[in-house]
Each structure stands twice: as structure tokens, then as C-alpha cells.
Amino acid sequence: MHHAFKVGDHVRWNSEAGHVTGHVIRVHIRDTPYKGHVRRCSEDDPQYEIRSDRSDHIAMHRGAALEKIG
């Protein structure tokens, strides 16, 4: 299955504080616990774990929320 993003991709997403950039550090294709909740993931609808460039904060988003940059 081809995923929209892969580990190492530089991406941007919109947060409450404005646009944030970071690098994909992991692609989840199975349901996974994240910050006390189970995030629903599948081959057809993966979620991407991303480390923020600015703060090293880790976020998880679906591909639809991300835009590849660079």
C-alpha cells in the first residue's frame, strides 16, 4: 500500500497556534494507543507521528491534515 507520506518527510499542518512544521517519524497502520486514547489507523487510512521542528513536541495526524513541504 502506498502512503501519502513516509518517515523523514517534512510536513506542515494547521494547529490552534497557526501552521506548524515537522518531520514524520512513524507511520501507523494499526490502531495504536496515543496520549491515553486509541487512535484508529489502517492501511487505507494511516496516521502519521510527527516531531515538531520548533519544540520537539510529538503530534499524530491523518494524511488529510498534512501538506508535504520542501
C-alpha positions as CSV (number, residue, x, y, z in Angstrom):
1,M,0.0,0.0,0.0
2,H,1.3,3.4,-0.9
3,H,1.1,6.0,1.9
4,A,0.9,9.8,1.2
5,F,3.9,10.4,3.5
6,K,6.9,8.4,4.7
7,V,9.3,8.6,7.6
8,G,11.6,11.6,7.1
9,D,9.1,13.7,5.1
10,H,9.0,17.3,6.0
11,V,5.3,18.3,6.5
12,R,3.1,21.2,7.7
13,W,-0.2,21.2,9.4
14,N,-2.5,23.8,10.9
15,S,-2.9,23.9,14.7
16,E,-4.6,26.2,17.2
17,A,-1.4,28.3,17.2
18,G,-1.1,28.5,13.4
19,H,0.9,26.5,11.0
20,V,3.5,24.0,12.4
21,T,6.2,22.1,10.6
22,G,7.9,18.9,11.4
23,H,9.2,15.6,10.2
24,V,7.3,12.3,10.0
25,I,8.9,9.9,12.5
26,R,6.5,7.0,12.3
27,V,3.6,5.7,10.1
28,H,0.8,3.9,12.0
29,I,-1.3,1.4,10.1
30,R,-2.9,-0.4,13.0
31,D,-4.9,1.0,15.9
32,T,-2.5,2.4,18.4
33,P,-2.6,4.0,21.9
34,Y,-1.6,7.6,21.9
35,K,-1.8,10.0,24.8
36,G,-4.4,7.9,26.7
37,H,-6.6,7.2,23.7
38,V,-6.7,4.7,21.0
39,R,-6.1,6.2,17.5
40,R,-7.9,4.4,14.7
41,C,-5.4,3.6,11.9
42,S,-5.4,1.2,8.9
43,E,-3.6,0.5,5.7
44,D,-6.2,2.7,3.9
45,D,-6.2,5.4,6.5
46,P,-2.9,5.6,8.3
47,Q,-1.9,8.2,10.9
48,Y,1.4,9.9,11.0
49,E,3.5,10.6,14.1
50,I,5.4,13.9,13.6
51,R,8.1,15.7,15.6
52,S,7.7,19.5,15.5
53,D,10.7,21.4,14.2
54,R,10.3,24.1,16.8
55,S,9.6,22.4,20.0
56,D,10.3,18.6,19.6
57,H,6.6,18.1,20.5
58,I,5.2,14.9,19.0
59,A,1.8,15.1,17.3
60,M,-0.3,12.5,15.4
61,H,-2.4,13.4,12.3
62,R,-4.2,11.8,9.4
63,G,-2.7,12.5,6.0
64,A,-5.6,14.8,5.1
65,A,-4.4,17.3,7.7
66,L,-0.8,17.3,6.4
67,E,0.9,19.1,3.5
68,K,4.4,18.0,2.3
69,I,6.9,20.8,2.1
70,G,10.4,21.0,0.6
